[in-house]
Amino acid sequence: QTPNTKHPTPNTKHQTPNPKPKNSKRGCYELEKRVVLQPLLAEGDIKVCLTWRDRPLDLDLIAVTPHTKICHARQREPGVAPHTGGTVSLDRDIRGGLGPETLSIRTLEHNNRMNLAQRGDKYQIHVLVHASSRDADLAGCGARIKVTSWEHVLFDEEAPEVGVGDFWSAFSLDLVSMSVRRIGRIVPSEPTFEVIPRGSSSGTAISSSGPELGAIGDLVKEPVPPAGSFRNARRGTPT
């Protein structure tokens, strides 16, 4: 008897199809999911985290406090020190897309906070995002800001889908009431706030985008170091 050498047809009824990547808003497959890990925060600490897609290449966090403006850029003339400013400090500058960029905010001391509250005053930190590379629209770019305190999430929102301009006026955080006021607008020019510099003898307010602190468009950033140096060429910061 001749053996039956015909192979049986496989039963594909219960076979699991190959999983397909999740379809993203941009109409193409999202091949990977990025997760940004944040450390546990000590009591009184607040972290502002900005992430985005691969375009625009360079988004910058900017914070305006009651006394100064904190940004990655340096003035052409001396006058404002980058990266520090009272209760706010700015982490490294990401220039190759994705992020994250972070701001660290330290809340007010208890007595200072109570004194301001009794007088009905505020201590506001205004947070902006600037698309400094200008290689893609800021509106609808998928940029997201998440603000986390040592207790809970204070703010978590994407950049608006519509709007024309290179600045995202995101929110204001009052360190007296610990409340967030959402702004959520894309605007063509740098938003301006009143600032009273520390040590000012007159106590006169100046504009956060005026000549004393410099408009963002007039500030310059350090050049990205060449590849092969001891600095991260994509991020332009020490590793």
KEKE-3310 file (N, C-alpha, C; in steps of 0.2 Angstrom, whole numbers, plus 5000, padded with zeros to 4 digits):
npx = (5004:5003:5010:5001:5006:5002:5002:4993:4980:4983:4974:4968:4959:4958:4970:4980:4981:4994:4999:4995:5002:4997:4986:4991:4987:4992:4990:4998:5007:5011:5026:5032:5031:5034:5040:5041:5051:5049:5057:5053:5046:5052:5044:5036:5042:5040:5038:5040:5037:5041:5037:5038:5035:5045:5046:5043:5061:5067:5061:5058:5057:5051:5051:5043:5045:5040:5051:5061:5066:5067:5077:5084:5092:5105:5108:5113:5120:5126:5116:5105:5105:5105:5096:5094:5084:5078:5065:5065:5072:5080:5082:5092:5095:5086:5088:5086:5073:5058:5061:5064:5061:5064:5057:5061:5053:5053:5042:5036:5043:5034:5031:5033:5024:5011:5011:5010:4998:4989:4990:4983:4990:4999:5010:5016:5021:5024:5022:5029:5031:5043:5045:5059:5067:5059:5055:5044:5026:5020:5007:4997:5007:5009:5015:5017:5013:5016:5013:5019:5016:5023:5012:5002:4996:4996:4993:4990:4992:4990:4998:4988:4978:4975:4980:4992:5009:5024:5025:5019:5008:5006:5001:4998:5005:5001:5010:5006:4992:4993:4987:4983:4981:4974:4980:4983:4985:4991:5002:5009:5019:5030:5023:5020:5025:5024:5038:5048:5063:5075:5082:5080:5080:5071:5059:5052:5042:5046:5046:5044:5049:5056:5070:5079:5078:5077:5070:5064:5067:5079:5088:5102:5108:5119:5131:5128:5139:5152:5151:5158:5163:5164:5152:5134:5129:5117:5109:5116:5121:5130:5134)
npy = (4994:5010:5024:5038:5053:5065:5081:5087:5100:5114:5119:5135:5141:5145:5152:5165:5181:5191:5204:5221:5237:5251:5263:5280:5297:5304:5297:5286:5271:5269:5264:5262:5264:5278:5280:5291:5292:5298:5304:5300:5314:5325:5332:5348:5350:5352:5346:5350:5344:5342:5335:5329:5325:5320:5331:5349:5350:5357:5361:5373:5375:5389:5399:5412:5421:5430:5438:5436:5429:5413:5403:5394:5401:5414:5431:5443:5454:5455:5451:5443:5428:5411:5396:5397:5404:5410:5401:5392:5380:5376:5361:5352:5356:5350:5346:5338:5333:5325:5326:5322:5339:5348:5357:5362:5366:5374:5375:5389:5395:5391:5401:5413:5410:5410:5424:5431:5426:5431:5444:5444:5442:5435:5422:5420:5408:5408:5398:5394:5388:5387:5386:5384:5379:5380:5372:5365:5366:5372:5371:5357:5348:5338:5340:5339:5344:5340:5342:5339:5337:5334:5327:5325:5325:5341:5347:5342:5341:5343:5352:5365:5361:5369:5386:5399:5402:5403:5401:5393:5397:5391:5388:5396:5395:5397:5399:5402:5399:5386:5383:5380:5389:5387:5392:5389:5393:5396:5407:5421:5429:5432:5430:5443:5448:5456:5460:5461:5464:5456:5465:5477:5494:5503:5496:5495:5489:5479:5474:5456:5453:5464:5475:5473:5460:5454:5449:5433:5431:5438:5432:5421:5404:5392:5385:5368:5355:5348:5331:5317:5324:5326:5328:5326:5325:5326:5331:5342:5344:5341:5324)
npz = (5000:4995:5004:5011:5006:5006:5013:5027:5027:5036:5051:5052:5059:5072:5074:5079:5072:5066:5077:5074:5073:5083:5076:5074:5077:5066:5055:5052:5056:5073:5079:5091:5108:5119:5135:5149:5163:5179:5194:5211:5220:5232:5247:5243:5231:5213:5197:5180:5165:5148:5133:5116:5098:5084:5077:5079:5079:5090:5104:5117:5135:5144:5158:5167:5181:5196:5197:5187:5171:5165:5154:5140:5132:5130:5133:5121:5127:5144:5158:5161:5169:5163:5166:5180:5194:5207:5213:5203:5192:5177:5167:5156:5138:5125:5108:5098:5095:5102:5117:5135:5141:5156:5170:5186:5201:5216:5230:5240:5255:5271:5280:5272:5261:5269:5273:5261:5257:5267:5263:5251:5240:5225:5219:5205:5192:5176:5162:5147:5130:5117:5100:5094:5083:5072:5062:5059:5062:5077:5083:5085:5085:5094:5106:5124:5140:5157:5173:5189:5206:5223:5228:5218:5201:5193:5181:5165:5148:5130:5117:5109:5095:5085:5079:5076:5076:5085:5099:5113:5125:5139:5154:5170:5186:5203:5217:5229:5232:5226:5214:5197:5182:5167:5151:5137:5123:5106:5100:5090:5094:5108:5124:5136:5153:5168:5178:5193:5196:5207:5220:5215:5217:5215:5214:5202:5190:5176:5158:5154:5141:5137:5135:5146:5151:5139:5123:5117:5104:5102:5109:5111:5109:5115:5104:5096:5101:5092:5084:5093:5103:5121:5124:5123:5106:5101:5110:5115:5127:5143:5146)
capx = (5000:5007:5008:4998:5011:4999:5002:4986:4979:4983:4968:4969:4953:4960:4976:4980:4984:5000:4997:4996:5004:4992:4986:4991:4983:4995:4988:5003:5008:5016:5029:5035:5028:5039:5038:5046:5051:5050:5058:5049:5048:5052:5039:5038:5045:5036:5042:5036:5040:5039:5039:5035:5037:5052:5046:5049:5067:5069:5056:5061:5053:5052:5047:5043:5043:5039:5058:5065:5064:5072:5077:5091:5096:5109:5107:5119:5123:5125:5110:5101:5108:5101:5095:5092:5080:5074:5062:5064:5078:5079:5086:5096:5092:5085:5088:5085:5066:5056:5062:5060:5064:5060:5058:5060:5050:5052:5037:5038:5043:5028:5029:5032:5017:5006:5011:5007:4991:4986:4989:4979:4995:5000:5017:5014:5025:5021:5026:5028:5035:5045:5047:5065:5069:5054:5055:5037:5021:5019:5000:4996:5014:5009:5019:5013:5016:5014:5015:5017:5019:5025:5006:4997:4997:4992:4992:4993:4989:4994:4997:4982:4978:4975:4984:4997:5014:5030:5024:5013:5007:5002:4998:5001:5005:5002:5013:5002:4986:4995:4982:4985:4976:4976:4979:4982:4985:4997:5002:5014:5024:5032:5019:5024:5022:5027:5043:5051:5070:5077:5087:5078:5079:5064:5053:5048:5041:5049:5043:5048:5052:5059:5077:5082:5078:5078:5065:5067:5070:5085:5093:5106:5109:5126:5131:5128:5146:5153:5151:5164:5166:5162:5145:5129:5128:5110:5105:5119:5122:5135:5131)
capy = (5000:5017:5028:5044:5058:5072:5085:5089:5107:5116:5123:5141:5145:5148:5155:5173:5185:5195:5211:5227:5243:5256:5268:5286:5303:5306:5292:5281:5267:5271:5258:5261:5269:5281:5281:5295:5290:5303:5302:5303:5321:5327:5337:5355:5350:5352:5345:5352:5339:5343:5330:5330:5321:5321:5338:5352:5347:5360:5365:5375:5377:5395:5401:5419:5421:5437:5442:5435:5424:5407:5400:5391:5406:5419:5437:5446:5458:5452:5454:5438:5421:5406:5390:5398:5410:5409:5394:5388:5379:5373:5356:5352:5358:5345:5349:5333:5331:5320:5328:5328:5345:5349:5363:5360:5372:5373:5379:5394:5393:5391:5408:5417:5409:5413:5431:5432:5424:5436:5451:5443:5442:5429:5421:5416:5406:5408:5393:5395:5384:5391:5382:5388:5377:5383:5367:5362:5369:5370:5368:5350:5344:5332:5342:5338:5346:5337:5345:5334:5339:5328:5324:5323:5329:5347:5349:5337:5344:5343:5359:5366:5358:5375:5392:5401:5405:5399:5401:5390:5400:5385:5389:5399:5391:5401:5395:5403:5394:5380:5382:5381:5392:5385:5397:5385:5397:5396:5414:5422:5433:5430:5433:5447:5448:5461:5457:5466:5461:5456:5470:5483:5499:5507:5492:5497:5483:5479:5469:5450:5453:5470:5475:5471:5452:5451:5445:5427:5431:5442:5429:5416:5398:5389:5380:5361:5353:5343:5324:5315:5327:5323:5331:5323:5330:5327:5335:5348:5345:5336:5318)
capz = (5000:4995:5010:5009:5008:5005:5019:5029:5027:5043:5053:5053:5061:5079:5074:5081:5067:5068:5079:5070:5077:5084:5071:5077:5074:5060:5049:5050:5062:5078:5080:5097:5113:5123:5142:5152:5170:5183:5200:5216:5222:5239:5249:5241:5224:5208:5191:5174:5160:5141:5128:5109:5093:5081:5074:5078:5082:5096:5108:5123:5140:5147:5164:5169:5188:5198:5197:5181:5165:5164:5147:5138:5128:5133:5130:5118:5132:5150:5161:5164:5170:5161:5170:5187:5195:5213:5215:5197:5188:5170:5165:5149:5132:5120:5102:5093:5095:5107:5124:5138:5144:5163:5175:5193:5205:5223:5233:5244:5263:5274:5282:5266:5258:5273:5273:5254:5257:5271:5260:5245:5234:5222:5217:5199:5188:5169:5158:5139:5125:5111:5094:5092:5077:5067:5056:5059:5066:5084:5083:5082:5085:5099:5112:5130:5147:5163:5179:5195:5213:5227:5230:5213:5195:5193:5174:5159:5142:5124:5114:5105:5088:5080:5081:5072:5079:5088:5106:5116:5132:5142:5160:5176:5192:5208:5222:5236:5232:5223:5209:5190:5177:5160:5146:5131:5116:5101:5098:5085:5098:5115:5129:5141:5159:5172:5182:5197:5197:5214:5221:5212:5222:5214:5214:5196:5186:5169:5154:5153:5135:5136:5134:5152:5151:5132:5119:5115:5097:5102:5113:5107:5112:5114:5098:5098:5101:5086:5086:5095:5109:5127:5125:5118:5101:5099:5115:5116:5135:5146:5148)
cpx = (5004:5005:5005:5003:5009:4999:4995:4986:4979:4976:4970:4964:4954:4967:4976:4984:4990:4997:4999:4998:4998:4992:4986:4987:4985:4994:4993:5004:5013:5019:5032:5031:5034:5037:5044:5045:5052:5052:5053:5051:5047:5046:5041:5041:5040:5040:5037:5040:5037:5041:5035:5037:5044:5052:5041:5055:5068:5063:5059:5056:5055:5048:5048:5041:5042:5045:5062:5062:5069:5071:5084:5095:5100:5108:5114:5123:5122:5119:5105:5104:5103:5101:5093:5087:5075:5072:5062:5071:5076:5084:5089:5092:5092:5084:5087:5078:5065:5056:5064:5064:5060:5062:5057:5058:5050:5047:5040:5038:5036:5026:5028:5025:5011:5006:5008:5000:4987:4985:4985:4984:4996:5008:5017:5020:5022:5025:5024:5032:5036:5047:5053:5068:5065:5054:5048:5032:5020:5012:5000:5002:5014:5013:5014:5017:5013:5017:5013:5020:5021:5018:5002:4999:4992:4990:4994:4989:4993:4993:4991:4983:4978:4978:4990:5003:5019:5030:5018:5012:5002:4998:5002:5000:5006:5004:5010:4996:4987:4989:4985:4979:4979:4975:4978:4981:4992:4997:5009:5020:5025:5027:5023:5020:5026:5032:5047:5058:5072:5083:5086:5077:5073:5058:5049:5048:5044:5045:5047:5051:5055:5067:5081:5083:5079:5072:5068:5070:5077:5090:5096:5108:5116:5126:5131:5136:5146:5153:5158:5167:5163:5155:5140:5127:5121:5107:5109:5121:5127:5131:5134)
cpy = (5006:5021:5035:5050:5065:5075:5087:5097:5109:5120:5130:5145:5148:5151:5163:5177:5189:5202:5217:5233:5247:5261:5275:5291:5305:5302:5287:5277:5269:5264:5257:5266:5271:5282:5285:5294:5296:5301:5304:5309:5321:5332:5344:5355:5349:5351:5346:5348:5341:5338:5331:5325:5323:5328:5342:5349:5350:5364:5367:5377:5384:5396:5408:5419:5429:5442:5441:5431:5419:5404:5398:5396:5411:5425:5439:5450:5455:5455:5449:5431:5416:5400:5391:5404:5409:5402:5390:5387:5375:5367:5357:5353:5352:5348:5344:5330:5326:5323:5322:5334:5346:5355:5360:5366:5370:5378:5384:5391:5394:5398:5413:5416:5411:5420:5434:5431:5429:5442:5450:5443:5435:5429:5417:5414:5404:5403:5393:5389:5388:5386:5385:5386:5379:5378:5364:5366:5367:5368:5361:5345:5338:5334:5341:5341:5343:5340:5341:5337:5333:5325:5321:5327:5335:5349:5344:5339:5344:5350:5359:5363:5364:5381:5393:5405:5400:5398:5398:5393:5395:5386:5394:5395:5396:5397:5397:5399:5387:5378:5383:5384:5391:5391:5393:5388:5396:5404:5416:5426:5431:5434:5437:5448:5453:5457:5462:5462:5461:5461:5476:5488:5503:5503:5492:5490:5484:5473:5462:5449:5459:5469:5472:5463:5450:5448:5439:5427:5434:5438:5423:5410:5396:5385:5373:5359:5348:5336:5322:5318:5324:5325:5327:5327:5331:5332:5342:5349:5340:5330:5315)
cpz = (5000:5000:5007:5011:5007:5012:5021:5029:5034:5044:5055:5057:5068:5079:5075:5075:5070:5071:5075:5075:5077:5079:5075:5074:5067:5054:5047:5057:5067:5080:5087:5102:5118:5130:5145:5160:5174:5190:5205:5219:5230:5241:5247:5234:5219:5201:5185:5168:5153:5137:5121:5104:5090:5078:5078:5082:5089:5099:5115:5128:5142:5153:5166:5177:5190:5197:5191:5176:5165:5158:5146:5135:5133:5130:5126:5123:5139:5153:5164:5164:5168:5166:5177:5188:5201:5214:5209:5194:5182:5169:5158:5143:5127:5113:5096:5093:5101:5114:5128:5140:5151:5166:5182:5197:5212:5226:5238:5252:5266:5276:5277:5262:5262:5273:5266:5254:5261:5267:5253:5239:5231:5220:5211:5195:5181:5165:5151:5136:5119:5106:5091:5085:5071:5061:5055:5063:5073:5086:5081:5082:5090:5105:5118:5136:5152:5169:5185:5201:5217:5229:5224:5207:5195:5187:5170:5153:5136:5121:5109:5097:5083:5083:5076:5076:5082:5095:5108:5123:5135:5148:5165:5182:5198:5214:5229:5237:5229:5218:5202:5186:5170:5155:5139:5124:5112:5099:5094:5089:5105:5120:5134:5147:5163:5177:5186:5199:5204:5214:5218:5217:5221:5215:5208:5192:5179:5165:5153:5146:5133:5136:5140:5152:5144:5129:5117:5108:5097:5106:5109:5112:5111:5108:5100:5097:5095:5089:5088:5101:5115:5129:5121:5113:5099:5104:5117:5123:5137:5147:5154)
residu = (GLN:THR:PRO:ASN:THR:LYS:HIS:PRO:THR:PRO:ASN:THR:LYS:HIS:GLN:THR:PRO:ASN:PRO:LYS:PRO:LYS:ASN:SER:LYS:ARG:GLY:CYS:TYR:GLU:LEU:GLU:LYS:ARG:VAL:VAL:LEU:GLN:PRO:LEU:LEU:ALA:GLU:GLY:ASP:ILE:LYS:VAL:CYS:LEU:THR:TRP:ARG:ASP:ARG:PRO:LEU:ASP:LEU:ASP:LEU:ILE:ALA:VAL:THR:PRO:HIS:THR:LYS:ILE:CYS:HIS:ALA:ARG:GLN:ARG:GLU:PRO:GLY:VAL:ALA:PRO:HIS:THR:GLY:GLY:THR:VAL:SER:LEU:ASP:ARG:ASP:ILE:ARG:GLY:GLY:LEU:GLY:PRO:GLU:THR:LEU:SER:ILE:ARG:THR:LEU:GLU:HIS:ASN:ASN:ARG:MET:ASN:LEU:ALA:GLN:ARG:GLY:ASP:LYS:TYR:GLN:ILE:HIS:VAL:LEU:VAL:HIS:ALA:SER:SER:ARG:ASP:ALA:ASP:LEU:ALA:GLY:CYS:GLY:ALA:ARG:ILE:LYS:VAL:THR:SER:TRP:GLU:HIS:VAL:LEU:PHE:ASP:GLU:GLU:ALA:PRO:GLU:VAL:GLY:VAL:GLY:ASP:PHE:TRP:SER:ALA:PHE:SER:LEU:ASP:LEU:VAL:SER:MET:SER:VAL:ARG:ARG:ILE:GLY:ARG:ILE:VAL:PRO:SER:GLU:PRO:THR:PHE:GLU:VAL:ILE:PRO:ARG:GLY:SER:SER:SER:GLY:THR:ALA:ILE:SER:SER:SER:GLY:PRO:GLU:LEU:GLY:ALA:ILE:GLY:ASP:LEU:VAL:LYS:GLU:PRO:VAL:PRO:PRO:ALA:GLY:SER:PHE:ARG:ASN:ALA:ARG:ARG:GLY:THR:PRO:THR)
# end
